[in-house]
């Protein structure tokens, strides 16, 4: 699946009407099951679904699946999609019966203190990075956002293990939802068996609390986004030893959270 379709449309330009097939992003109802128990339902694009399953369990349920998922199946039922897998000793702390949208993890908390306090502290990065490497990585990600290029309606997320290499990105995924794109990318990281944690997570849009929480749970010290960060994302990043790099464009950026010891000057 490509994550997008075509839909008949009427296009108006300079006073003239034409009928065309327009590329549009796919948005499917995707339900996640573990051991035949339904955990949650998402609205997601219908590609990289095993990565979505793996990443969502890791970032929302602290269930890390680094090997093949036993009895993993994708079942399509009248436009809806069910993802099934078997995970021994899996005991979810919460089952979300309703449809999950962005910031889904916040639904389990009633107090702001517990919302932030439950996020783990991130380890320091192994070395300092160049800001120019962040700019180059986001530029590289834009070049391979094929779903967005076709439809204008898909978000992207990517990770890097080593910003000093070329190309700088190791996994790139797209989805109709920002949080799904992150889950898919982190799911690919887990499936790869890579022994080094990602040093940075890249976003094609804004950065909210939900993305910071997912990054922290995967021990990623840097998150870089083309768009803005929310105040709760910034507060959480500061408390968890993360660095948010926002509004990355035109050789400029705005940084929140840990700054000292994180960036090195260009030679």
C-alpha atoms as one frame of an Amber mdcrd trajectory, in Angstrom:
protein
   0.000   0.000   0.000   1.230   3.496  -0.856  -0.719   5.405   1.779  -2.644
   7.379  -0.820  -5.358   6.924  -3.412  -6.994   8.935  -6.177 -10.406  10.546
  -5.888 -12.476  12.254  -8.611 -12.502  16.014  -8.180 -13.617  19.231  -9.830
 -10.699  21.614 -10.197 -11.248  25.353 -10.655  -8.453  27.469 -12.136  -8.620
  30.937 -13.679 -12.386  30.702 -14.091 -12.295  27.286 -15.803 -13.541  23.953
 -14.450 -11.954  20.564 -15.165 -12.633  17.044 -13.861  -9.552  15.207 -12.616
  -8.420  12.304 -10.479  -6.707  13.892  -7.476  -4.168  12.066  -5.248  -5.412
  12.067  -1.635  -3.944  10.622   1.555  -5.488   7.426   2.829  -7.165   7.511
   6.253  -8.252   4.108   7.574  -9.692   2.909  10.852  -6.945   0.694  12.285
  -7.577  -1.406  15.402  -4.731  -2.955  17.397  -5.204  -6.330  19.074  -2.842
  -8.236  21.357  -3.656 -11.812  22.367  -7.087 -11.360  20.770  -7.841  -8.380
  23.024  -8.574  -5.050  21.382  -6.355  -2.322  22.824  -7.205   0.725  20.771
  -8.284   2.126  17.409  -6.440   4.722  15.350  -7.020   6.697  12.186  -3.922
   5.931  10.132  -2.640   5.542   6.589  -2.555   1.939   5.439   1.156   1.362
   4.812   3.937   0.184   7.196   1.265  -1.339   9.429   3.543  -3.819  11.204
   5.840  -0.914  12.075   2.829   1.021  13.398   1.859  -1.947  15.575   5.366
  -2.397  16.945   5.978   1.323  17.514   2.617   1.994  19.141   3.043  -0.848
  21.620   6.513   0.467  22.491   5.627   4.136  22.940   2.197   3.740  24.550
   2.393   0.414  26.420   6.144   0.020  27.080   6.062  -3.275  25.185   9.324
  -3.609  23.226   9.200  -6.093  20.344  12.606  -6.359  18.682  12.076  -9.677
  16.922   9.381 -11.012  14.646   5.892 -10.636  16.134   4.355 -14.090  16.725
   1.192 -14.697  14.703   1.123 -11.157  13.348  -1.682 -10.701  10.831  -3.358
  -7.849   9.003  -7.090  -8.353   8.490  -9.111  -6.023   6.267 -12.829  -5.869
   6.940 -14.943  -3.591   4.777 -12.495  -0.709   4.758 -11.401  -1.149   8.380
  -8.106  -2.812   9.315  -7.303  -5.060  12.275  -3.725  -5.722  13.386  -3.304
  -8.905  15.447  -0.309 -10.307  17.289   0.577 -12.614  20.161   2.760 -11.235
  22.959   3.416 -13.464  25.967   2.985 -11.945  29.433   1.492  -8.755  27.997
  -0.639  -6.930  30.570  -1.763  -3.475  29.401  -2.182  -0.870  32.115  -5.018
   0.660  30.116  -7.318  -0.374  27.277  -8.697   2.484  25.195 -12.065   1.471
  23.791 -12.639   4.699  21.901 -10.855   6.152  18.899  -7.364   7.398  19.708
  -6.270  10.721  18.274  -3.190  12.845  18.947  -2.008  13.096  22.581  -3.725
   9.782  23.294  -1.445   9.098  26.248  -2.889  12.113  28.044  -6.257  10.356
  28.286  -4.914   8.172  31.108  -4.087  11.100  33.403  -6.255  13.530  35.326
  -3.477  15.735  36.757  -0.806  17.663  34.850   1.839  16.598  37.368   1.275
  12.907  36.718   1.120  13.490  32.970   4.673  14.859  32.967   5.964  12.888
  35.938   5.335   9.550  34.248   7.723  10.402  31.396  11.227   8.893  31.916
  14.390  10.983  32.014  16.474  10.665  28.848  20.169   9.806  28.949  22.680
  12.362  27.684  23.713  11.927  24.025  27.042  10.189  23.439  28.487  13.298
  21.775  27.658  16.851  20.754  26.084  17.523  17.364  26.311  20.183  14.686
  23.226  22.326  14.174  24.030  22.226  10.467  23.527  18.451  10.578  20.004
  18.948  11.904  19.213  21.354   9.061  20.634  18.937   6.482  18.684  15.992
   7.913  15.341  17.800   7.749  16.124  18.874   4.199  16.869  15.251   3.314
  13.581  14.146   4.873  11.600  16.640   2.794  13.178  15.224  -0.355  11.834
  11.712   0.380   8.335  12.645   1.564   6.781  11.054  -1.496   3.320  10.786
   0.056   3.296  14.479   0.904   4.628  15.369  -2.525   1.750  13.456  -4.113
  -1.087  14.570  -1.824   0.003  17.500   0.357  -1.701  15.659   3.215   0.804
  13.357   4.941   3.132  13.924   7.874   6.615  12.454   8.077   8.951  11.338
  10.849  12.523  10.076  10.679  15.367   9.022  12.957  19.143   9.132  12.805
  21.688   7.025  14.663  24.631   9.138  13.548  24.217  12.678  12.233  27.808
  12.731  11.021  27.223  10.272   8.199  25.651  10.671   4.758  22.799  10.289
   4.247  21.987  11.343   7.823  18.611   9.563   8.119  18.078   5.864   8.822
  14.285   5.425   8.809  11.592   7.652   7.282   7.837   7.015   7.463   4.730
   8.943   6.476   1.152   8.885   7.747  -2.003  10.976   7.854  -1.295  11.395
  11.590   1.856  12.889  13.131   1.916  10.451  16.042   1.396   7.492  13.695
   4.360   8.559  11.558   6.487   8.598  14.715   5.243   5.168  15.806   5.974
   3.707  12.367   9.491   5.124  12.344  10.261   3.849  15.841   8.696   0.510
  14.946  11.129   0.193  12.037  13.990   0.989  14.408  12.931  -1.818  16.755
  12.515  -4.294  13.910  15.972  -3.470  12.556  17.685  -4.842  15.655  20.021
  -1.849  15.623  22.065  -1.825  18.838  22.505   1.964  18.943  19.617   4.109
  20.100  18.521   6.903  17.760  20.189  10.199  18.606  17.496  12.343  16.982
  13.845  12.214  15.919  12.749  14.470  13.036   9.248  15.816  12.396   7.740
  17.423   9.313   5.344  19.563  11.355   4.877  20.750  14.913   5.928  19.015
  18.132   3.345  18.419  20.847   3.478  16.697  24.215   2.570  13.330  22.717
   5.646  13.307  20.466   7.986  14.321  23.294   6.553  11.537  25.445   7.130
   8.965  22.696  10.688  10.186  22.127  11.499  10.097  25.836  10.177   6.551
  26.206  12.616   5.532  23.462  15.477   7.462  25.142  16.005   9.902  22.229
  17.783  13.120  23.339  16.991  15.385  20.348  13.724  16.146  18.575  13.876
  18.480  15.578  10.789  19.873  13.865  10.019  22.183  10.993   7.140  23.659
  13.009   6.585  24.950  16.529   6.553  23.172  19.881   3.726  23.487  22.391
   4.297  24.842  25.903   3.626  21.417  27.437   6.088  19.795  25.030   8.726
  22.344  26.058   8.040  21.870  29.763   8.247  18.085  29.431  11.471  18.252
  27.405  13.119  20.411  30.062  12.151  18.018  32.842  13.293  14.921  30.938
  16.730  16.146  29.748  15.672  16.464  26.101  16.485  19.146  23.536  13.782
  20.445  21.190  14.957  22.128  17.997  12.039  23.913  16.360  11.321  26.174
  13.365  14.283  24.617  11.558  14.435  26.409   8.227  16.556  28.890   6.282
  19.653  28.256   8.428  17.737  29.206  11.599  16.239  27.348  14.552  14.703
  27.925  17.988  15.958  25.603  20.752  14.207  24.654  24.011  15.375  22.440
  26.855  18.941  21.315  27.395  21.424  23.408  25.387  24.711  23.245  27.280
  26.988  20.482  26.065  24.671  19.516  23.226  25.974  21.518  20.247  29.467
  21.881  18.837  30.689  24.692  16.589  31.221  24.095  12.901  34.903  23.711
  11.952
